Amino acid sequence: MNQTPSIKPSLKKINKTAASTNSPSEVSANQITEYSKMLSGQPYHCLDAELNHFWRRQQVRNRQMNLTGNIDPQLLPHVAKSAFITLPFNISYGINIKLADRVFINANVTLHDNAVITIGSQTMLGPNVQVYTASHPLDADERCRGVETAKAVNIGNKVWIGGGAIILPGVNIGDEAVIGAGSVVTKDVKAKQVVAGNPAKVIKVL
C-alpha cells in the first residue's frame, strides 16, 4: 500500500528553513477572530470575507505546489525535515498540519486542517486517506449561512492508516494502531488496536 511512487519528483523531503508568511497575526482582526473561533472549536463563519480570502490564498499555494512538484514550506511550516509527502497533497490551510519525524504521506492524501491535525513520528498514511476536522450543522438554514465547527485530530506514533480510510473530526488514534483500508473512523482508537469497517470497529489488539 505504501509503495514508493514511480514518479520520483513527486516525493520531496520537506525543508522548513524558509520562514512562514501564513501566521494569522499577519491578517486583519476580523479574520483572526474567525480563525481563533475555528481553532478553539467554537462555531465560526466559513463564509467570512477575510477568512475566505485567506483560505483561497492557501488553495492557490496548494495548487502551485502540486503543479510544480515542490513542497512549499510557507504552506506547510510545521513539518519535520525528515517527513515525506507524495504529491498531489490536498489541504485546507496547511499551517494547522503538524507532521513529526519520518512521517510518510502517500499520493492524494487530503488533510482538511480547519483545526489542528497532528501526526506522530514514523506514521504512514496510504493513498487517498482523508482526515476531516470541520463539520456542518444539521440545521439546513445554519449550513446555508456558513456556520461550521472544527475539532482537532491527533494521530500517534508508528500508526499505519490504510489507503482510502477516512478519519472524522475530533478523533484520537493511539500509538502503533492500524486502520484498515477504506475504514471510516468515527471515534477514538486506542494504542495497538487494529480497526476496520464503516464505522470502524476493533478487530484485534496487537
Sequence and secondary structure as in RCSB ss.txt:
>XXXX:A:sequence
MNQTPSIKPSLKKINKTAASTNSPSEVSANQITEYSKMLSGQPYHCLDAELNHFWRRQQVRNRQMNLTGNIDPQL
LPHVAKSAFITLPFNISYGINIKLADRVFINANVTLHDNAVITIGSQTMLGPNVQVYTASHPLDADERCRGVETA
KAVNIGNKVWIGGGAIILPGVNIGDEAVIGAGSVVTKDVKAKQVVAGNPAKVIKVL
>XXXX:A:secstr
     S GGGEEE    S     GGGS HHHHHHHHHHHHT  EETT HHHHHHHHHHHHHHHHHHHHT   TTT
  SB TT EEESSEEESSSTTEEE TT EE TTEEEE SS EEE TT EE TT EEE EE  SSHHHHHTTEEEE
  EEE TT EE TT EE TT EE TT EE TT EE S B TTEEEETTTTEEEEE 
